[in-house]
């Protein structure tokens, strides 16, 4: 794996896991985690061509 892939996956985990754990009881965990992940992925994909 490249360094950028490892850093991006780490960023996804650091931002998504607290959201998932805080929203688990309200049953919004999966949708919120997807939205948060896309909020990180889209700027990387569109802006940096990743």
Rosetta blueprint (number, residue, H / E / L):
1 X L
2 X L
3 X H
4 X H
5 X H
6 X H
7 X H
8 X H
9 X H
10 X H
11 X H
12 X H
13 X H
14 X H
15 X H
16 X H
17 X H
18 X H
19 X H
20 X H
21 X H
22 X H
23 X H
24 X H
25 X H
26 X H
27 X L
28 X L
29 X H
30 X H
31 X H
32 X H
33 X H
34 X H
35 X H
36 X H
37 X H
38 X H
39 X H
40 X H
41 X H
42 X H
43 X H
44 X H
45 X H
46 X H
47 X H
48 X H
49 X L
50 X L
